[in-house]
Amino acid sequence: MSCPLPPPRWRQVFGRLPAAALLRRAKAALRHGGVLAYPTESCFGLGCDPFNVRAIRRVLALKARPRHKGLIVIAASLAQVRPLIRPLSPAQQAELARYWPGPYTLLLPASHRVPPLLRGRHNKIAVRVTAHGEAAALCHALGTALVSTSANRAGQQALKTARACRRAFGQAVLTLPGRIGRRRQPSTIIDFATGRVLR
C-alpha cells in the first residue's frame, strides 16, 4: 500500500499557520497544560502535549470520553513519533514509509514514557504522521507531536470549523484558525503488527 498523498511542502503551508503571536500563545498553552483546537484531515481536532497528564485529563473531560479508550497522536515526522513508541527495526521503519505521511493511524507498541491515560487500556499507542499540511506544519512549528481527537463531545458530530469550536468550548480551548482537509471519514486505524484494520 503506498500513500497517495505527498509530504507537506513546508514553505507553502507555513503561510497558512496562525500569526506569530497566536503561535506563541499556542506554545505557551502547551507548556501550561492547555488544550488546542486545530484543523486536521476531516474535522477539527482537540490536542495537547502527549506527555502532559493534566492536559490529557482536560481533553478527556472536554469530550466526556471514557479513559480506557486511549487517544490518537499526530506528528509531522517519524522523529516526533519516536519518543512515543518502542524502537523499530530498519525493516519496520521502511514499512512505515508505505503509510506515512498519510491518513493512516497505526497502532504501535508504546514506549515506557507514554502516560497510561494516553494509551488507555492498551499496550499500544495510536500514532499518525499526518499529510494534512496545516496540522503537519503546526506540529513542526511547535516542535512536538500533538494529541489529536475529534473536536466534539462524545457521541456528537465532529466540528468542522474554528467558529464551531469556539462556540462549543469557549475559553477552555485555544482555537487556531485554518481549514480541514477533504476527507469525509476519520483516519484509517491499522494494527501495524497484524495488518488488521480496526476502523
Backbone as JSON, one array per atom type, in Angstrom:
{
  "sequence": "MSCPLPPPRWRQVFGRLPAAALLRRAKAALRHGGVLAYPTESCFGLGCDPFNVRAIRRVLALKARPRHKGLIVIAASLAQVRPLIRPLSPAQQAELARYWPGPYTLLLPASHRVPPLLRGRHNKIAVRVTAHGEAAALCHALGTALVSTSANRAGQQALKTARACRRAFGQAVLTLPGRIGRRRQPSTIIDFATGRVLR",
  "N": [[0.86, -1.19, 0.0], [0.75, 2.1, -0.95], [1.24, 5.47, 0.05], [-1.06, 7.87, -1.03], [-0.77, 10.58, -0.84], [1.43, 13.36, -1.03], [4.42, 14.33, 0.86], [4.12, 17.15, 3.11], [4.66, 20.44, 1.79], [6.74, 22.5, 3.21], [7.33, 25.26, 2.95], [5.14, 26.22, 1.63], [2.96, 25.64, 3.33], [3.52, 26.94, 5.72], [2.73, 29.53, 5.4], [0.07, 29.38, 5.96], [-0.18, 29.07, 8.62], [-1.19, 30.08, 11.98], [-0.96, 33.57, 12.98], [2.17, 34.96, 14.15], [2.0, 35.8, 16.83], [-0.2, 34.35, 17.77], [0.75, 31.8, 17.46], [2.78, 31.83, 19.36], [1.17, 31.98, 21.62], [-0.01, 29.48, 21.46], [2.2, 27.79, 21.93], [2.77, 28.54, 24.55], [0.41, 27.73, 25.77], [0.57, 24.94, 25.5], [2.81, 24.43, 27.12], [1.77, 24.96, 29.61], [-0.14, 23.05, 30.05], [-2.42, 23.34, 28.5], [-5.19, 23.12, 26.1], [-5.55, 22.73, 22.62], [-7.47, 23.58, 19.71], [-7.56, 22.57, 16.4], [-7.22, 22.42, 12.78], [-7.63, 19.32, 11.0], [-7.39, 16.35, 8.94], [-10.13, 15.64, 8.39], [-11.78, 16.97, 10.14], [-11.98, 19.39, 12.84], [-9.54, 19.04, 15.41], [-8.99, 18.2, 18.87], [-6.24, 18.93, 20.84], [-3.12, 18.37, 22.65], [-0.1, 18.5, 24.63], [1.39, 15.4, 24.37], [2.66, 14.21, 26.54], [1.84, 15.4, 28.81], [0.05, 14.86, 31.53], [-1.96, 16.22, 32.93], [-3.0, 17.87, 30.94], [-3.98, 15.95, 29.16], [-6.01, 14.86, 30.7], [-7.72, 17.06, 30.7], [-8.5, 17.16, 28.0], [-9.92, 14.72, 27.79], [-11.97, 15.27, 29.6], [-13.25, 17.45, 28.38], [-14.31, 16.22, 26.14], [-15.85, 14.31, 27.32], [-14.99, 11.71, 27.24], [-14.47, 8.22, 27.64], [-11.89, 6.96, 29.74], [-10.57, 4.58, 29.18], [-10.33, 4.2, 26.48], [-8.21, 5.45, 25.17], [-6.13, 7.69, 23.14], [-5.45, 9.29, 19.97], [-2.33, 10.26, 18.51], [-0.81, 12.77, 16.57], [1.78, 13.68, 14.21], [4.49, 15.53, 12.66], [6.54, 14.17, 11.58], [8.43, 11.07, 11.53], [10.42, 11.27, 13.43], [9.26, 12.83, 15.44], [7.47, 11.03, 16.43], [8.94, 8.99, 17.55], [9.65, 9.18, 20.41], [7.36, 8.18, 21.55], [7.02, 5.53, 20.98], [8.2, 2.11, 20.99], [11.57, 1.1, 20.1], [12.21, 0.72, 16.58], [12.89, -1.65, 14.0], [15.09, -1.43, 11.1], [13.69, -2.54, 8.93], [11.03, -2.33, 9.78], [10.79, 0.45, 9.92], [11.04, 1.07, 7.24], [8.71, -0.08, 6.34], [6.82, 1.56, 7.55], [7.05, 3.8, 5.99], [5.46, 3.27, 3.86], [2.96, 4.0, 4.61], [3.03, 6.58, 5.68], [3.84, 10.09, 5.15], [0.33, 10.3, 5.7], [-3.22, 9.38, 5.72], [-3.34, 7.4, 7.72], [-3.63, 5.85, 10.74], [-1.59, 4.21, 12.93], [-1.31, 1.43, 15.09], [1.11, 1.02, 17.41], [3.68, -0.51, 19.46], [3.76, 0.93, 22.66], [6.05, 3.22, 24.14], [7.82, 3.21, 27.31], [7.54, 5.71, 28.31], [5.08, 6.74, 27.71], [2.14, 8.18, 28.91], [-0.26, 6.35, 30.84], [-2.93, 7.24, 30.57], [-2.97, 8.17, 27.98], [-2.69, 5.97, 26.28], [-4.76, 4.44, 27.16], [-6.46, 1.42, 27.96], [-4.73, -0.15, 26.61], [-1.67, -1.68, 25.38], [-0.48, -0.57, 23.3], [0.05, 2.32, 21.21], [-1.77, 4.77, 19.38], [-0.74, 6.27, 16.51], [0.08, 8.82, 14.07], [1.69, 10.07, 11.21], [0.9, 12.89, 9.83], [-0.52, 13.92, 6.69], [-1.88, 16.19, 6.31], [-1.54, 19.45, 5.5], [-1.64, 21.84, 7.15], [-1.93, 20.85, 9.78], [0.38, 19.29, 9.99], [2.34, 21.27, 9.63], [1.83, 22.78, 11.9], [2.54, 21.0, 14.0], [5.25, 20.81, 13.36], [6.1, 23.5, 13.71], [5.54, 23.86, 16.42], [7.21, 22.04, 17.47], [6.65, 19.49, 18.39], [4.85, 16.38, 18.65], [1.25, 16.01, 18.66], [-1.58, 15.36, 20.69], [-4.51, 14.13, 19.15], [-7.72, 14.24, 18.79], [-11.08, 14.04, 17.73], [-12.84, 17.14, 17.62], [-15.3, 17.35, 19.55], [-18.07, 16.64, 21.72], [-18.38, 13.46, 23.28], [-20.1, 11.16, 21.27], [-21.35, 13.08, 19.78], [-21.54, 15.1, 16.73], [-18.55, 15.6, 14.87], [-16.73, 18.64, 14.91], [-16.34, 21.11, 12.37], [-15.29, 23.62, 11.85], [-13.4, 26.54, 12.92], [-14.99, 28.44, 14.15], [-17.17, 26.95, 15.08], [-15.86, 25.43, 16.99], [-15.06, 27.4, 18.82], [-17.56, 28.21, 19.71], [-18.44, 25.88, 20.95], [-16.5, 25.24, 22.93], [-15.45, 27.56, 24.02], [-13.48, 29.59, 26.17], [-12.08, 27.54, 27.25], [-10.49, 26.22, 25.52], [-7.83, 26.86, 23.25], [-8.45, 27.99, 20.21], [-7.31, 27.5, 16.98], [-7.08, 29.1, 13.8], [-7.97, 27.89, 10.48], [-8.29, 25.47, 7.76], [-10.04, 22.43, 7.37], [-9.13, 19.2, 5.94], [-10.01, 17.38, 2.91], [-11.04, 14.9, 3.4], [-13.77, 12.74, 4.11], [-14.16, 10.9, 6.05], [-12.82, 9.83, 9.25], [-9.34, 9.06, 10.03], [-7.92, 5.96, 8.84], [-7.53, 3.22, 10.96], [-4.99, 1.03, 11.79], [-3.65, -2.01, 12.96], [-0.35, -2.29, 13.31], [1.3, -4.52, 13.64], [-0.21, -6.76, 12.86], [-1.62, -6.03, 10.62], [-4.31, -5.72, 10.67], [-7.31, -4.0, 10.06], [-8.87, -1.67, 11.99], [-10.6, 0.45, 11.94]],
  "CA": [[0.0, 0.0, 0.0], [1.54, 3.32, -0.99], [0.47, 6.64, 0.46], [-1.38, 8.65, -2.22], [-0.57, 12.0, -0.59], [2.85, 13.69, -0.9], [4.78, 15.03, 2.09], [3.76, 18.56, 3.04], [5.68, 21.37, 1.34], [6.76, 23.39, 4.37], [7.31, 26.68, 2.6], [3.79, 26.58, 1.23], [1.98, 25.54, 4.41], [3.79, 27.87, 6.81], [1.94, 30.73, 5.17], [-1.3, 29.18, 6.47], [-0.16, 28.95, 10.07], [-1.66, 31.27, 12.68], [0.0, 34.65, 13.11], [3.24, 34.66, 15.09], [1.53, 35.99, 18.21], [-1.09, 33.23, 18.11], [1.61, 30.63, 17.6], [3.42, 31.94, 20.68], [0.15, 31.61, 22.61], [-0.17, 28.02, 21.38], [3.34, 27.19, 22.62], [2.59, 28.78, 25.98], [-0.69, 26.87, 26.23], [1.09, 23.57, 25.64], [3.71, 24.37, 28.28], [0.99, 25.06, 30.84], [-1.18, 22.03, 30.11], [-3.62, 23.77, 27.81], [-5.74, 22.33, 25.0], [-5.7, 23.44, 21.36], [-8.33, 23.05, 18.65], [-6.85, 22.88, 15.16], [-7.77, 21.64, 11.67], [-6.98, 18.08, 10.58], [-7.81, 15.84, 7.63], [-11.58, 15.57, 8.15], [-12.5, 17.79, 11.11], [-11.08, 19.99, 13.81], [-9.13, 18.14, 16.46], [-8.54, 18.72, 20.16], [-4.9, 18.4, 21.06], [-2.32, 18.86, 23.76], [1.19, 17.82, 24.78], [1.08, 13.99, 24.68], [3.29, 13.76, 27.77], [1.3, 16.18, 29.93], [-1.11, 14.12, 32.03], [-3.02, 17.17, 33.27], [-3.62, 18.29, 29.69], [-4.75, 14.81, 28.64], [-7.24, 14.82, 31.5], [-8.6, 18.12, 30.23], [-9.07, 16.72, 26.72], [-10.91, 13.69, 28.07], [-13.12, 15.89, 30.25], [-13.95, 18.26, 27.39], [-15.04, 15.32, 25.26], [-16.57, 13.31, 28.11], [-14.53, 10.45, 26.63], [-14.01, 7.23, 28.61], [-10.42, 6.91, 29.82], [-9.98, 3.32, 28.73], [-10.24, 4.13, 25.02], [-6.96, 5.99, 24.66], [-6.21, 8.81, 22.21], [-4.52, 9.3, 18.85], [-1.32, 11.32, 18.46], [-0.31, 13.05, 15.22], [3.11, 14.27, 14.17], [4.94, 15.99, 11.36], [7.61, 13.29, 11.1], [8.7, 9.9, 12.36], [11.25, 11.71, 14.56], [8.37, 13.28, 16.52], [6.75, 9.87, 16.93], [9.85, 8.04, 18.2], [9.58, 9.12, 21.88], [6.11, 7.55, 21.98], [6.97, 4.12, 20.59], [9.41, 1.31, 21.21], [12.47, 1.16, 18.94], [11.82, -0.01, 15.38], [13.96, -2.16, 13.15], [15.13, -0.76, 9.79], [12.61, -3.08, 8.09], [9.78, -1.73, 10.24], [10.78, 1.85, 9.51], [10.76, 1.09, 5.81], [7.29, -0.4, 6.19], [6.06, 2.75, 7.92], [7.09, 4.75, 4.87], [4.36, 2.95, 2.94], [1.74, 4.6, 5.13], [3.21, 7.96, 6.16], [2.68, 10.77, 5.71], [-0.94, 9.9, 5.11], [-4.39, 9.3, 6.61], [-3.32, 6.09, 8.36], [-3.22, 5.82, 12.14], [-1.06, 2.88, 13.19], [-1.12, 1.01, 16.48], [2.49, 0.57, 17.61], [3.97, -0.71, 20.88], [4.02, 2.19, 23.34], [7.25, 3.3, 24.97], [7.54, 3.31, 28.74], [7.3, 7.12, 28.65], [3.71, 7.14, 27.35], [1.22, 8.15, 30.06], [-1.34, 5.37, 30.68], [-4.15, 7.9, 30.08], [-2.88, 8.38, 26.54], [-2.92, 4.7, 25.58], [-5.95, 3.76, 27.67], [-6.24, 0.07, 28.5], [-3.94, -0.87, 25.61], [-0.21, -1.58, 25.48], [-0.03, 0.08, 22.07], [-0.41, 3.7, 21.06], [-2.23, 5.09, 18.02], [0.04, 7.42, 16.04], [-0.03, 9.11, 12.63], [2.4, 11.19, 10.6], [-0.19, 13.42, 9.02], [-0.27, 14.59, 5.41], [-2.64, 17.44, 6.26], [-0.48, 20.45, 5.52], [-1.69, 22.76, 8.28], [-1.67, 20.12, 11.02], [1.8, 18.93, 9.99], [3.11, 22.49, 9.84], [1.66, 23.17, 13.29], [3.41, 20.12, 14.79], [6.62, 21.2, 13.07], [6.37, 24.8, 14.32], [5.51, 23.71, 17.87], [8.31, 21.16, 17.84], [6.16, 18.33, 19.13], [3.63, 15.7, 18.26], [0.08, 16.51, 19.38], [-2.79, 14.56, 20.82], [-5.44, 14.52, 18.09], [-9.01, 13.57, 18.87], [-12.07, 14.92, 17.09], [-13.34, 18.22, 18.47], [-16.73, 17.19, 19.82], [-18.41, 15.84, 22.89], [-18.57, 12.06, 22.93], [-21.4, 10.83, 20.71], [-21.87, 14.16, 18.95], [-20.88, 15.26, 15.45], [-17.27, 16.29, 14.9], [-16.82, 20.04, 14.48], [-15.62, 21.3, 11.11], [-14.77, 24.98, 11.7], [-12.91, 27.19, 14.13], [-16.13, 29.11, 14.79], [-17.93, 25.94, 15.82], [-15.07, 25.06, 18.17], [-15.14, 28.49, 19.79], [-18.9, 28.16, 20.33], [-18.59, 24.68, 21.79], [-15.54, 25.11, 24.03], [-15.16, 28.86, 24.6], [-12.14, 29.89, 26.64], [-11.43, 26.33, 27.76], [-9.63, 25.72, 24.45], [-7.28, 27.85, 22.33], [-8.83, 27.55, 18.86], [-6.48, 28.06, 15.92], [-7.8, 29.15, 12.52], [-7.49, 27.01, 9.42], [-9.27, 24.67, 7.04], [-9.88, 20.98, 7.42], [-8.88, 18.57, 4.66], [-11.15, 16.96, 2.11], [-11.53, 13.57, 3.77], [-15.09, 12.71, 4.74], [-14.11, 9.97, 7.17], [-11.58, 9.92, 10.02], [-8.23, 8.24, 9.55], [-7.99, 4.51, 8.94], [-6.7, 2.73, 12.06], [-4.44, -0.29, 11.44], [-2.68, -2.63, 13.87], [0.85, -2.43, 12.48], [1.88, -5.86, 13.76], [-1.05, -7.77, 12.21], [-2.25, -5.51, 9.41], [-5.76, -5.69, 10.85], [-7.93, -2.68, 10.0], [-9.8, -1.54, 13.12], [-11.59, 1.48, 11.62]],
  "C": [[0.89, 1.23, 0.0], [0.65, 4.51, -0.65], [0.2, 7.52, -0.75], [-1.09, 10.13, -2.06], [0.91, 12.3, -0.4], [3.14, 14.33, 0.45], [4.43, 16.51, 1.98], [4.93, 19.39, 2.55], [5.72, 22.52, 2.36], [6.64, 24.86, 3.99], [5.91, 27.13, 2.19], [2.84, 26.61, 2.42], [2.27, 26.5, 5.55], [3.01, 29.15, 6.63], [0.52, 30.62, 5.7], [-1.33, 29.01, 7.98], [-0.75, 30.2, 10.72], [-0.57, 32.33, 12.72], [1.0, 34.32, 14.21], [2.79, 34.78, 16.54], [0.65, 34.83, 18.66], [-0.28, 31.96, 18.28], [2.35, 30.65, 18.93], [2.43, 31.57, 21.79], [-0.05, 30.1, 22.63], [0.97, 27.31, 22.11], [3.2, 27.35, 24.13], [1.48, 27.89, 26.54], [-0.22, 25.44, 26.43], [1.96, 23.44, 26.88], [2.93, 24.33, 29.58], [-0.18, 24.07, 30.89], [-2.47, 22.41, 29.45], [-4.01, 22.87, 26.66], [-5.92, 23.23, 23.79], [-6.79, 22.78, 20.53], [-7.71, 23.5, 17.34], [-7.38, 21.99, 14.03], [-6.93, 20.41, 11.36], [-7.6, 17.61, 9.27], [-9.31, 15.93, 7.37], [-12.4, 16.43, 9.09], [-11.49, 18.54, 11.94], [-10.76, 18.96, 14.88], [-8.87, 18.9, 17.75], [-7.19, 18.1, 20.44], [-4.2, 19.04, 22.24], [-0.97, 18.16, 23.7], [0.92, 16.36, 25.17], [1.73, 13.46, 25.94], [2.79, 14.5, 29.0], [0.0, 15.55, 30.41], [-2.26, 15.06, 32.37], [-3.76, 17.62, 32.01], [-4.46, 17.17, 29.08], [-6.06, 14.67, 29.4], [-8.22, 15.88, 31.03], [-9.26, 17.74, 28.91], [-10.18, 15.71, 26.96], [-12.16, 14.29, 28.71], [-13.93, 16.72, 29.26], [-14.81, 17.4, 26.47], [-16.0, 14.4, 26.0], [-16.26, 11.92, 27.55], [-14.06, 9.48, 27.71], [-12.49, 7.09, 28.58], [-9.82, 5.66, 29.21], [-9.75, 3.26, 27.23], [-8.9, 4.59, 24.47], [-7.21, 7.07, 23.62], [-5.18, 8.65, 21.1], [-3.54, 10.45, 19.02], [-0.89, 11.51, 17.01], [1.03, 13.74, 15.31], [3.42, 14.73, 12.76], [5.97, 15.05, 10.75], [7.74, 12.09, 12.01], [9.54, 10.29, 13.58], [10.38, 12.17, 15.72], [7.6, 12.14, 17.15], [7.63, 9.0, 17.82], [9.79, 8.03, 19.73], [8.36, 8.38, 22.41], [6.09, 6.04, 21.77], [8.27, 3.42, 20.94], [10.27, 1.34, 19.95], [12.02, 0.25, 17.8], [13.04, -0.52, 14.64], [13.99, -1.38, 11.85], [14.01, -1.25, 8.87], [11.27, -2.48, 8.49], [9.68, -0.26, 9.84], [10.49, 1.98, 8.02], [9.29, 0.81, 5.54], [6.42, 0.81, 6.53], [6.0, 3.76, 6.77], [6.02, 4.46, 3.83], [3.07, 3.65, 3.35], [1.85, 6.11, 5.36], [4.09, 8.78, 5.25], [1.4, 10.4, 4.97], [-2.02, 9.75, 6.14], [-4.5, 7.96, 7.34], [-2.79, 6.22, 9.79], [-2.82, 4.38, 12.46], [-0.94, 2.63, 14.69], [0.27, 0.4, 16.59], [2.75, 0.39, 19.1], [4.4, 0.59, 21.54], [5.32, 2.11, 24.14], [6.85, 3.43, 26.43], [7.22, 4.73, 29.17], [5.84, 7.53, 28.44], [2.81, 7.08, 28.58], [0.1, 7.13, 29.83], [-2.64, 6.0, 30.17], [-4.15, 8.05, 28.57], [-3.17, 7.09, 25.77], [-4.14, 3.94, 26.09], [-5.61, 2.39, 28.23], [-5.31, -0.75, 27.62], [-2.44, -0.76, 25.91], [0.4, -1.0, 24.21], [-0.57, 1.51, 22.05], [-0.73, 3.96, 19.59], [-1.54, 6.38, 17.57], [-0.1, 7.57, 14.53], [0.9, 10.25, 12.26], [1.46, 11.73, 9.54], [0.3, 14.03, 7.71], [-1.11, 15.84, 5.27], [-1.66, 18.59, 6.49], [-0.48, 21.33, 6.75], [-1.4, 22.05, 9.59], [-0.2, 19.73, 11.11], [2.67, 20.15, 10.25], [3.01, 22.96, 11.29], [2.55, 22.32, 14.19], [4.87, 20.51, 14.6], [6.97, 22.5, 13.79], [6.4, 24.71, 15.84], [6.63, 22.81, 18.38], [7.9, 19.92, 18.6], [5.01, 17.67, 18.39], [2.49, 16.23, 19.12], [-0.96, 15.41, 19.53], [-3.78, 15.06, 19.76], [-6.7, 13.67, 18.18], [-10.07, 14.54, 18.36], [-12.65, 15.91, 18.09], [-14.85, 18.12, 18.59], [-16.91, 16.48, 21.15], [-18.66, 14.42, 22.42], [-19.98, 11.81, 22.42], [-22.0, 11.91, 19.84], [-21.04, 14.29, 17.67], [-19.58, 16.04, 15.6], [-17.4, 17.68, 14.3], [-15.88, 20.3, 13.31], [-14.98, 22.68, 10.95], [-14.27, 25.51, 13.03], [-14.05, 27.85, 14.88], [-16.94, 28.13, 15.63], [-17.18, 25.52, 17.08], [-15.14, 26.14, 19.24], [-16.5, 28.5, 20.48], [-19.0, 27.02, 21.33], [-17.72, 24.72, 23.05], [-15.14, 26.43, 24.66], [-13.7, 29.03, 24.99], [-11.4, 28.67, 27.18], [-10.41, 25.78, 26.77], [-9.1, 26.91, 23.66], [-7.54, 27.34, 20.92], [-7.98, 28.28, 17.83], [-7.25, 28.07, 14.61], [-7.22, 28.16, 11.53], [-8.63, 26.22, 8.8], [-8.98, 23.19, 7.19], [-9.6, 20.45, 6.01], [-10.16, 18.08, 4.0], [-11.68, 15.58, 2.47], [-12.89, 13.65, 4.46], [-15.11, 11.82, 5.97], [-12.82, 10.2, 7.95], [-10.53, 8.96, 9.5], [-8.52, 6.75, 9.7], [-7.04, 4.06, 10.05], [-6.29, 1.28, 11.76], [-3.51, -0.75, 12.55], [-1.45, -2.98, 13.05], [1.39, -3.85, 12.5], [1.11, -6.9, 12.94], [-1.6, -7.32, 10.87], [-3.76, -5.41, 9.51], [-6.28, -4.26, 10.85], [-9.01, -2.61, 11.08], [-10.85, -0.47, 12.91], [-11.41, 1.9, 10.17]]
}
